[in-house]
């Protein structure tokens, strides 16, 4: 597996994974943008 992909996977779980009141895990795409190399969000 590519080293950048491994780093992204570790960071994903550590940084952006969330859980709701019932313990259901989820993530928000806007939290991923920094890990994916986007510096800011853009309006559509």
Long-range contacts (C-beta under 8 A, 24 or more apart in sequence): 8-35, 8-36, 11-35
